[in-house]
């Protein structure tokens, strides 16, 4: 496993802080070894596995939903009704021109709406970022309104777990809460498959773009980032 630690840079989530990532590359990663990395707070894009090693901040907390105990709230059920016409297809992660056009449209919208740094992809660069990686791990949910692709949710699988990697959507779908719908869809999938944990990535309570993750309860948070030789400790943070 090749390991690189970034030089500290301005944080994308908390502008007053300095951020740094530990990035690893492991061409031999398996679903089993990836599951152990998830338990220790790693995330994945393509072949890159990473987690925060920020010099003076510990606000990024890895969290996972306890799938068996999660229940839809009244507002969750409303979101599901609003999207009852959406067709959900699960398939291996892929890269097509349709994916790229949707991704670039979403990024342009979020740049204008939230001030995100403007990003765009070609089919090749999109594949390298999202489609490449170990086999039997990377999947995607494709959401269709009729025959029109309106959303893509990247999802990893490992023994006993799913990891919600990234989601983008058609801005015209935004009034129907597509992000919440996508998470609920994946939690329902995990329950139906008997999968106990759904990793939501990093929860930053003071960041509006990430604080929403605490709505999905009950969840556990990783107490600290440990090495592969140490056993990680997770603690229950919210109850029903």
N, C-alpha and C positions, 0 to 999 in steps of 0.2 A: 504494500500500500504506500503510494507516494503522498506525502503530507506537506502542505504549504500553508503558512500563516500570513495573511494580508498585513500590510502596514496600516495603522489606524487611519481612518478617513471619516469625513462627516457622516453622521448617521442619517439614513433615509426616513426613519420613524420618529426619532427624537433629535431635532436639529442641534440642540445644545450639547449632545453627546458625541463621542468618537467611537466608531464601530470598527470591528475587525472580525474576519471569518477564518476559521480553520477549514481548509478545503483539501479533500483527499480524493485520490483516483485509485480505484481498485478494479481492474478488469476481471478479476476472479470472483467478484461478489455474487452470492447466491441468494435466493429468497430467504434462506435461514440466516445467513450472515447479515443480510440487510435488516432482518427483523431485530437482530441484536443491536445494530446501529440505530434503528428507530428508538429502541428502548433507552439509548444514551443521548438522544436529542438531535440526531442527524436528520437532514433533509436531503432530497435529491433533485437535481435537474440534469438530464442527460447522464453522462458518466461522472459528473461531479457530485460528491457527497460533502456536505458542509454543516457547520454549526457555529454559533457565535463564540468568540473568545475576546470580547471587548475588554479593554484595559481597566476601565473604571465604572462599568455599568453592567448590571445583571437584570435589566428590565425584560429581555426576551426570554420568556418561559415556555418550554415545550409542554403542550397539553394533549391529553387524549380523552375522548368521551367514553364512558362506560356504556356500551351499546345496549346491553340487556336491560339496563335501568332507565334508559332515556325514554321519555314519553312525549308525544306531540301535545303542545299547548293549544289553546283555542286559536291563538293567532297563527300557529304553525298550520293548523288544519285549514284556516282561511287561505294561507299561501298555497297549500296543496290544491284547494278548490279553484283558485285563480289560474292555476297552471294545469288543470286537468286535461286540456287539449294538447299539452306538450308530450311528444313522443320521445322516450328515453332509450337509447341504444348503447350497449356496452360492447367495446371492441378494443383490440390492441392499439396502442398509441400509434398515430400515423401523422404524416405531413402531406397536405395537398394544397393546391392553390386556394381552395375554398377555406381551409383552416387559416391560411395566412391572411387572406382578405378580411376575415372576421376578426382575427387578432389585431391587425393593424387599425381597423375601424374602432375597435374597443380602446386601444391605446390612445388614439387621437382624441376620442371622447373624454377619457380620463385625464388627459393632458389639459384639455380645455375646462373640464369640470372641477378637477381637484389639484391641478398644477403639477401632475406627475411629469417626470422627465419623459420627453417624447421618445418612444422606441418603435421600431418597425423591424419586420423580418422578411426575408425571402424564403422560399420553400426549403432551400438548403440550410440556412441559418436556423430556421424554425425546427427542422429535424434535429440539428446538432444540439439545440437547447432543450427540446422537449421529447423528441421521438427516439433519440439514440439512448442506449443504455442496456443493462442486462436483460436478457429475455425472461419471460414469465413474471416480470415485476410491473412493467409499465402498461397501463390501460387508460382508456378514456371513455367518458360518457359523452355521447353526441346527442344534443337536444334539438328536436325538429318541431317547427310550427308548420304543419302540413308537410311540404317537401323542402322547406327552407331551413337550413342549418342556422340556429339562433344562439347556440352556446356549446362550448366544449369544456369539460371538466376533467383534468388529468388526475388519475388515481393510481397509486401504487398498491401492490398487494404483497403480503408476507405472511408466514404462518401466524394465525390468530390476530391479524391486524390488517387494516387498510390505512393508507396515508393519503390525505387530500392535498394534492400538490399545487394545483393552480387552476383558476377558472376565468374564462373570458366569455363575453356574450355580445349580442347585438344591442346597442344602446336603446333601440326601440322597445326592447323587452323589459327595460329597467323598471317601469311602473308596477310590474308584477313580482317584484322581489326575486329575481333569478338567482342571486347568490345564496339566499336562504333556502330557496327551493332545491338547489343543487346539493347543498349539504344534507338537507332532510332526505333527499332521494338516496344519497349514499349511506346514510345511517339506516334507512329502511332496508337497503340491500344487505348491509352488514348483518343486521338482525336476522334476515331471512336465511343468510348463509351460516349462521351460528358463529360469527366473528365477534370476539369480545371487545376489541379496541378499535377506535377510529382516531387516528392522529390528525390534529388540526394544524400542526405547525406551531409557530411562535405566537404567543399571546403577549401583547404589550398593553397593559391596562391604560396607560396614558396616551396611547395612539389611537385616534378614532378609526383608522383603517384596519386595526387589528383587535380592538377591544370587544367587537361584536362576538368574538368566539366564546366568550363566557356565557352567552345565552344558551348554549347547548350543554345541558346539565343532566346528570352529574358528571363532573370530569375530574381527572387527576392531573397534577402538575409534577414535572420532574424537579426534584429538590436541588440537584446540582449536576453539572456535566462531568462525568467520570470517564476514565480510560476504559479500554476494552477488557482490561484485566480486573476491573472493579465492578461490583454489582450496583446497578442504578437503584435509587430510591424514589418512589412515586408516592405522593400523598393526596388524599381526597380533598378537594377544595370546596366544592359545592355539593349540596344534597338536593333532592327533589323538594 
